[in-house]
Amino acid sequence: MRYFTRSALALAVFALASSIAFAAEFSRPQKDEIEKIVREYLFAHPEILRDALQELEKKETAEDAAKAKSALKENASVVFRSPNDLVGGNPDGAVSLVEFFDYNCGYCKRAFPDVMKLIGQDKGLKLVMKEFPILGPGSTYAAKAALASRKQGKYWQFHLAMLGHDGHIEQDTVIEIAKEVGLDVDQLKRDMESPEISHIIDGNMSLAQTLGIQGTPAFIIDETLIPGAVGYDALVASVRQVRDQGGCKIC
């Protein structure tokens, strides 16, 4: 989404007014007078700029939502059914909840209990987790380790332990948590070097860019992209809306 300051909008409005005022058919005195009238009116009624800004933001929000919906439709198979993603909840669930996350994202940690509660109470919900390490080297190392842990069948335990960790995650933290969940660390390090691991992360990065995802967490429920830790109730409402409308259209 694009953002504009009030001053930028004011300058744009004033520039538009000035361009009209300086049309060739006006004389110099007429141009000066029109410019003066426009300036005085805007200063006397600044709420016009506020209203215009609000309308602009509404329009661009709608445009961004439409673009995201179109991109989701075009990439539905990789968003909801990629073999590279870990699936939690009910693998055969009729509705899918996709989450792009980073192990060092404070908002992801805040949303973590909401997601766990949701899949615990909604037995018809499929959770698709997409590693999206955007917060530095520690996040990238953690994502690679998590994906590599699948070789030992411990992704879920490792994922829960790292996302539930209180504090920043760096390489040493990852290794410590890996030991705690019973991973063979030497094997884990070898498996992390697999080109497949980098390919999965690069693919998630590219997909996020295509969908317009710029931060974490980002949730996808059918045709709707939900940025941020919106809370349990909002997630429940979005899932309910999909079901009320006849079920998944693309998930």
One Martini backbone bead per residue (centre of mass of N, CA, C, O) as a GRO file, in nm:
protein
  251
    1MET     BB    1   0.097   0.034   0.020
    2ARG     BB    2   0.041   0.370  -0.021
    3TYR     BB    3   0.179   0.679   0.111
    4PHE     BB    4   0.051   1.005   0.224
    5THR     BB    5   0.093   1.319   0.295
    6ARG     BB    6  -0.062   1.606   0.354
    7SER     BB    7   0.146   1.791   0.214
    8ALA     BB    8   0.154   1.639  -0.054
    9LEU     BB    9  -0.143   1.678  -0.122
   10ALA     BB   10  -0.146   1.984  -0.116
   11LEU     BB   11   0.059   2.020  -0.342
   12ALA     BB   12  -0.109   1.874  -0.555
   13VAL     BB   13  -0.355   2.059  -0.546
   14PHE     BB   14  -0.204   2.322  -0.602
   15ALA     BB   15  -0.077   2.236  -0.869
   16LEU     BB   16  -0.343   2.192  -1.016
   17ALA     BB   17  -0.455   2.473  -0.978
   18SER     BB   18  -0.216   2.618  -1.115
   19SER     BB   19  -0.240   2.484  -1.394
   20ILE     BB   20  -0.515   2.609  -1.447
   21ALA     BB   21  -0.444   2.910  -1.395
   22PHE     BB   22  -0.205   2.888  -1.636
   23ALA     BB   23  -0.364   2.909  -1.864
   24ALA     BB   24  -0.359   3.071  -2.167
   25GLU     BB   25  -0.647   3.233  -2.132
   26PHE     BB   26  -0.499   3.380  -1.906
   27SER     BB   27  -0.409   3.636  -1.741
   28ARG     BB   28  -0.195   3.742  -1.511
   29PRO     BB   29  -0.403   3.863  -1.312
   30GLN     BB   30  -0.592   3.613  -1.320
   31LYS     BB   31  -0.393   3.407  -1.215
   32ASP     BB   32  -0.335   3.543  -0.943
   33GLU     BB   33  -0.630   3.540  -0.841
   34ILE     BB   34  -0.682   3.235  -0.852
   35GLU     BB   35  -0.454   3.150  -0.670
   36LYS     BB   36  -0.553   3.306  -0.423
   37ILE     BB   37  -0.828   3.168  -0.394
   38VAL     BB   38  -0.728   2.881  -0.359
   39ARG     BB   39  -0.547   2.925  -0.114
   40GLU     BB   40  -0.763   3.046   0.076
   41TYR     BB   41  -0.957   2.804   0.067
   42LEU     BB   42  -0.766   2.585   0.177
   43PHE     BB   43  -0.704   2.732   0.447
   44ALA     BB   44  -1.013   2.752   0.531
   45HIS     BB   45  -1.045   2.423   0.415
   46PRO     BB   46  -0.862   2.158   0.521
   47GLU     BB   47  -1.072   1.920   0.507
   48ILE     BB   48  -1.035   1.859   0.209
   49LEU     BB   49  -0.764   1.714   0.239
   50ARG     BB   50  -0.860   1.493   0.427
   51ASP     BB   51  -1.080   1.374   0.241
   52ALA     BB   52  -0.893   1.316   0.003
   53LEU     BB   53  -0.704   1.124   0.153
   54GLN     BB   54  -0.916   0.914   0.230
   55GLU     BB   55  -1.003   0.845  -0.060
   56LEU     BB   56  -0.727   0.759  -0.160
   57GLU     BB   57  -0.685   0.526   0.042
   58LYS     BB   58  -0.937   0.365  -0.033
   59LYS     BB   59  -0.865   0.322  -0.329
   60GLU     BB   60  -0.585   0.181  -0.280
   61THR     BB   61  -0.688  -0.047  -0.106
   62ALA     BB   62  -0.871  -0.168  -0.325
   63GLU     BB   63  -0.647  -0.213  -0.533
   64ASP     BB   64  -0.467  -0.398  -0.360
   65ALA     BB   65  -0.683  -0.618  -0.312
   66ALA     BB   66  -0.724  -0.687  -0.611
   67LYS     BB   67  -0.434  -0.771  -0.670
   68ALA     BB   68  -0.413  -0.994  -0.456
   69LYS     BB   69  -0.647  -1.167  -0.560
   70SER     BB   70  -0.527  -1.220  -0.839
   71ALA     BB   71  -0.257  -1.345  -0.740
   72LEU     BB   72  -0.385  -1.579  -0.585
   73LYS     BB   73  -0.519  -1.719  -0.823
   74GLU     BB   74  -0.251  -1.758  -0.995
   75ASN     BB   75  -0.104  -1.896  -0.707
   76ALA     BB   76  -0.265  -2.122  -0.552
   77SER     BB   77  -0.091  -2.380  -0.556
   78VAL     BB   78   0.161  -2.254  -0.400
   79VAL     BB   79   0.008  -2.142  -0.156
   80PHE     BB   80  -0.171  -2.421  -0.070
   81ARG     BB   81   0.005  -2.685  -0.239
   82SER     BB   82   0.290  -2.707  -0.146
   83PRO     BB   83   0.540  -2.950  -0.079
   84ASN     BB   84   0.731  -2.745   0.102
   85ASP     BB   85   0.518  -2.735   0.320
   86LEU     BB   86   0.395  -2.721   0.628
   87VAL     BB   87   0.138  -2.910   0.791
   88GLY     BB   88  -0.135  -2.827   0.993
   89GLY     BB   89  -0.370  -2.964   1.154
   90ASN     BB   90  -0.583  -3.037   0.889
   91PRO     BB   91  -0.482  -3.172   0.591
   92ASP     BB   92  -0.814  -3.203   0.504
   93GLY     BB   93  -0.913  -2.933   0.515
   94ALA     BB   94  -1.152  -2.709   0.378
   95VAL     BB   95  -0.970  -2.488   0.518
   96SER     BB   96  -0.713  -2.243   0.466
   97LEU     BB   97  -0.416  -2.140   0.653
   98VAL     BB   98  -0.180  -1.896   0.578
   99GLU     BB   99   0.173  -1.845   0.689
  100PHE     BB  100   0.389  -1.580   0.712
  101PHE     BB  101   0.717  -1.612   0.872
  102ASP     BB  102   0.928  -1.517   1.160
  103TYR     BB  103   1.129  -1.604   1.432
  104ASN     BB  104   1.187  -1.270   1.491
  105CYS     BB  105   0.884  -1.203   1.516
  106GLY     BB  106   0.687  -1.050   1.742
  107TYR     BB  107   0.406  -1.082   1.600
  108CYS     BB  108   0.426  -1.386   1.560
  109LYS     BB  109   0.438  -1.451   1.864
  110ARG     BB  110   0.164  -1.318   1.924
  111ALA     BB  111   0.003  -1.510   1.713
  112PHE     BB  112   0.063  -1.803   1.800
  113PRO     BB  113  -0.174  -1.863   2.003
  114ASP     BB  114  -0.400  -1.814   1.796
  115VAL     BB  115  -0.327  -2.039   1.598
  116MET     BB  116  -0.335  -2.275   1.799
  117LYS     BB  117  -0.629  -2.234   1.887
  118LEU     BB  118  -0.759  -2.261   1.610
  119ILE     BB  119  -0.658  -2.557   1.537
  120GLY     BB  120  -0.776  -2.679   1.805
  121GLN     BB  121  -1.093  -2.592   1.748
  122ASP     BB  122  -1.055  -2.634   1.426
  123LYS     BB  123  -1.094  -2.941   1.256
  124GLY     BB  124  -1.128  -2.794   0.947
  125LEU     BB  125  -0.822  -2.684   0.957
  126LYS     BB  126  -0.558  -2.569   0.752
  127LEU     BB  127  -0.204  -2.538   0.799
  128VAL     BB  128   0.022  -2.310   0.631
  129MET     BB  129   0.380  -2.289   0.631
  130LYS     BB  130   0.596  -1.997   0.564
  131GLU     BB  131   0.909  -1.930   0.514
  132PHE     BB  132   1.008  -1.569   0.607
  133PRO     BB  133   1.324  -1.442   0.619
  134ILE     BB  134   1.358  -1.075   0.702
  135LEU     BB  135   1.545  -1.041   0.998
  136GLY     BB  136   1.807  -1.178   0.915
  137PRO     BB  137   2.044  -1.420   0.971
  138GLY     BB  138   1.895  -1.566   1.201
  139SER     BB  139   1.639  -1.625   1.036
  140THR     BB  140   1.769  -1.786   0.810
  141TYR     BB  141   1.891  -2.008   0.983
  142ALA     BB  142   1.624  -2.103   1.108
  143ALA     BB  143   1.480  -2.179   0.844
  144LYS     BB  144   1.684  -2.388   0.748
  145ALA     BB  145   1.665  -2.571   0.996
  146ALA     BB  146   1.366  -2.632   0.982
  147LEU     BB  147   1.366  -2.763   0.702
  148ALA     BB  148   1.589  -2.978   0.771
  149SER     BB  149   1.422  -3.129   1.005
  150ARG     BB  150   1.247  -3.312   0.820
  151LYS     BB  151   1.452  -3.549   0.792
  152GLN     BB  152   1.379  -3.611   1.120
  153GLY     BB  153   1.072  -3.546   1.192
  154LYS     BB  154   1.088  -3.225   1.356
  155TYR     BB  155   0.947  -2.964   1.269
  156TRP     BB  156   0.716  -2.905   1.464
  157GLN     BB  157   0.878  -2.894   1.727
  158PHE     BB  158   1.082  -2.680   1.628
  159HIS     BB  159   0.884  -2.460   1.553
  160LEU     BB  160   0.753  -2.422   1.832
  161ALA     BB  161   1.016  -2.358   1.988
  162MET     BB  162   1.104  -2.104   1.824
  163LEU     BB  163   0.835  -1.940   1.835
  164GLY     BB  164   0.838  -1.969   2.168
  165HIS     BB  165   1.076  -1.801   2.197
  166ASP     BB  166   1.235  -1.581   2.429
  167GLY     BB  167   1.377  -1.403   2.190
  168HIS     BB  168   1.645  -1.389   2.008
  169ILE     BB  169   1.754  -1.549   1.701
  170GLU     BB  170   2.038  -1.740   1.659
  171GLN     BB  171   2.254  -1.977   1.594
  172ASP     BB  172   2.288  -2.077   1.889
  173THR     BB  173   1.985  -2.103   1.946
  174VAL     BB  174   1.918  -2.315   1.737
  175ILE     BB  175   2.105  -2.538   1.846
  176GLU     BB  176   1.985  -2.553   2.127
  177ILE     BB  177   1.695  -2.628   2.037
  178ALA     BB  178   1.767  -2.878   1.875
  179LYS     BB  179   1.863  -3.041   2.119
  180GLU     BB  180   1.597  -3.024   2.287
  181VAL     BB  181   1.428  -3.187   2.044
  182GLY     BB  182   1.639  -3.420   1.928
  183LEU     BB  183   1.852  -3.335   1.732
  184ASP     BB  184   2.086  -3.390   1.486
  185VAL     BB  185   2.314  -3.153   1.435
  186ASP     BB  186   2.502  -3.259   1.215
  187GLN     BB  187   2.278  -3.331   1.017
  188LEU     BB  188   2.144  -3.059   1.006
  189LYS     BB  189   2.384  -2.904   0.880
  190ARG     BB  190   2.395  -3.070   0.624
  191ASP     BB  191   2.096  -3.023   0.530
  192MET     BB  192   2.120  -2.706   0.507
  193GLU     BB  193   2.306  -2.729   0.232
  194SER     BB  194   2.079  -2.773   0.061
  195PRO     BB  195   1.945  -2.643  -0.227
  196GLU     BB  196   1.647  -2.680  -0.148
  197ILE     BB  197   1.635  -2.476   0.082
  198SER     BB  198   1.695  -2.219  -0.083
  199HIS     BB  199   1.465  -2.263  -0.284
  200ILE     BB  200   1.230  -2.228  -0.088
  201ILE     BB  201   1.296  -1.945   0.018
  202ASP     BB  202   1.305  -1.803  -0.255
  203GLY     BB  203   1.012  -1.873  -0.329
  204ASN     BB  204   0.880  -1.719  -0.093
  205MET     BB  205   0.989  -1.443  -0.165
  206SER     BB  206   0.863  -1.426  -0.447
  207LEU     BB  207   0.570  -1.468  -0.361
  208ALA     BB  208   0.545  -1.225  -0.172
  209GLN     BB  209   0.596  -1.016  -0.391
  210THR     BB  210   0.355  -1.091  -0.570
  211LEU     BB  211   0.143  -1.040  -0.317
  212GLY     BB  212   0.253  -0.789  -0.134
  213ILE     BB  213   0.443  -0.888   0.089
  214GLN     BB  214   0.624  -0.698   0.369
  215GLY     BB  215   0.542  -0.878   0.624
  216THR     BB  216   0.512  -0.991   0.967
  217PRO     BB  217   0.252  -1.137   0.961
  218ALA     BB  218   0.087  -1.336   0.696
  219PHE     BB  219  -0.241  -1.396   0.591
  220ILE     BB  220  -0.432  -1.667   0.429
  221ILE     BB  221  -0.786  -1.674   0.323
  222ASP     BB  222  -0.814  -1.764   0.042
  223GLU     BB  223  -0.881  -1.442  -0.107
  224THR     BB  224  -0.738  -1.336   0.166
  225LEU     BB  225  -0.529  -1.076   0.283
  226ILE     BB  226  -0.362  -1.066   0.616
  227PRO     BB  227  -0.204  -0.826   0.783
  228GLY     BB  228  -0.091  -0.922   1.070
  229ALA     BB  229  -0.179  -0.923   1.417
  230VAL     BB  230  -0.529  -0.952   1.449
  231GLY     BB  231  -0.634  -1.196   1.594
  232TYR     BB  232  -0.851  -1.438   1.673
  233ASP     BB  233  -1.130  -1.320   1.590
  234ALA     BB  234  -1.048  -1.241   1.298
  235LEU     BB  235  -0.978  -1.525   1.202
  236VAL     BB  236  -1.249  -1.657   1.259
  237ALA     BB  237  -1.417  -1.467   1.077
  238SER     BB  238  -1.274  -1.542   0.808
  239VAL     BB  239  -1.343  -1.841   0.812
  240ARG     BB  240  -1.650  -1.810   0.834
  241GLN     BB  241  -1.693  -1.655   0.571
  242VAL     BB  242  -1.609  -1.880   0.383
  243ARG     BB  243  -1.830  -2.079   0.472
  244ASP     BB  244  -2.080  -1.888   0.426
  245GLN     BB  245  -1.983  -1.873   0.101
  246GLY     BB  246  -1.926  -2.205   0.039
  247GLY     BB  247  -1.623  -2.188   0.056
  248CYS     BB  248  -1.367  -2.252  -0.120
  249LYS     BB  249  -1.223  -2.116  -0.422
  250ILE     BB  250  -0.877  -2.172  -0.398
  251CYS     BB  251  -0.804  -2.371  -0.132
   0.00000   0.00000   0.00000
